Amino acid sequence: MSVDEFRTLADSPAEPSRNPFAVTPNDSTELAIIPKALFIGTGGSIALRGVGAAADVIFRNVASGQVLDVRAQFVRATGTTAADIVALA
């Protein structure tokens, strides 16, 4: 199960990232930490499920260098063509 650092640390989603980490899209494995946002290094589509969401969503035509302000629990391999994804936790 993912750890939501915002519930356990004196931190908030509005604060800068303290613990960025590389994301490897996977269809069944949750992100180890719920990030504040995702940085997309190489553009494309990104399939993800947000925290507490009941279904996945696909962001299409995400530009290289864009930051998605979404708290993702999963970043799926199926449907994701973007690469060099960094979670901003």
N, C-alpha and C positions, 0 to 999 in steps of 0.2 A: 504494500500500500504506500502511496506517495506521502511524503512528509510535507505539510504546509508550514513553512518556516514563519509565516506571518502570524500564526497562532501561538508560537512558542518563543519568539524573539521580540525585542523592542524594535520592530521594523514595520514598515507599511508599504503597500504597493506604490506609493508616491515617492518613496526614497530610491536613490540610485541602487543599481545591482551590487550586491556584495559577493555573490557566488556564481558568476557565469560559468556555464558548462556546455560542451558540445552535445548536440542531440543527434542520435541515430534513429531515424524513424523505424518503428516496429509496430506490427499490427496488434500485438497482444500485451506488450509490456508497458506499464505506466512509466511516466517520467519519475525519477527518484525523488525529485523536489518539484513542487508546483512553482513555476516561474512567474515573474511579474509580467513578462513579455517575451517575445521571440524575435531575434534578429535573423533576417534572411540574407545570407551572404550571396547566394546565387539564386536569382529569381525563378519563378515557376508557380506551380500550385502546391498548396499544403493542406493536407487532410488532418483534422485534429478533433478532439473532443475536449471541450472546456470543463472546468471543475463544476460538478453538479449537473451537467447537461445530460440529457437522455439520449442524444444522438450525435453523430459526427457531423461536421460541416467541412466543406472544401472552400478555401480562399483561392480564387483563380487570379492569374496575372499579377502575382505579387512581385514587385520590382526588387532587383538586387539592391541590397543595402537598406531595405525597408524594415522598420520595427513594427511588429504586430502587437498591439496592446491587448493581449488575450492571455488569460491564465489557463493554460492547457494542461490537462491531465494526461492525455495521450497525443502523440504525433504519429500518425499512421504511415506505414510504408506504402500501402495501397492508396493510390490517389495523390501521393506526394511526388512532385517532380523537382521541387526546389531543393537546393543543397546548401551545405555549409551553414547549417542552422545552429544558432547559439541561443540557449535559454538564459534569460537575464533573471537570476534568482537573488 
